[in-house]
Amino acid sequence: MREKVIPSNPLDGYRSVKYVNPVRDFLTEQELDEIEKLITDPKVPDYYKSAANWFLFCCYSGLRYGDAANFDKSKIVDGKIILRTEKTGTDVSIPVHEKLQTFIDRINEPLTTNQDFTPSLIRAPLQNLLFGHPAQCFIVVRTRSYASSISS
């Protein structure tokens, strides 16, 4: 416009789109209990059980999928999971409380790829509970109550 290449500003009258915060769903303790029942139900196929166990491991540890995929039992030192996160490169130390230990004890195969994990969750009987990123959201809600049980 200054150089008179175009006669008017093409953005005159344009209104920018307003950002709206996304709605996050959190799992309730009852929903987590339902998922945990999948692990012990003899009618549920093993790949559902494994996916449900890994999902609950993520819920109770607060680890992202990528960090859970890098987890093995050798990363437990003095009752804490010690590892460097994949996304941020931050070193973390996560206390292994009693509930988390139950899921660690059930791990009998590595979590290989997201392609293996996600389809099992989507096909699982509780697919509406297991879709998206509720594992990361859940830890925020539960931290206070488990922190008190860890320090006791």
Secondary structure, DSSP 8 states (H G I E B T S, - for coil): -TTSSSSS-TTTT---------------HHHHHHHHHHHH-TTS-HHHHHHHHHHHHHHHH---HHHHHT--GGGEETTEEEEE-TTT--EEEEE--HHHHHHHHH--S----HHHHHHHHHHSTTTTTSSSSHHHHHHHHHHHHHHHHHH-
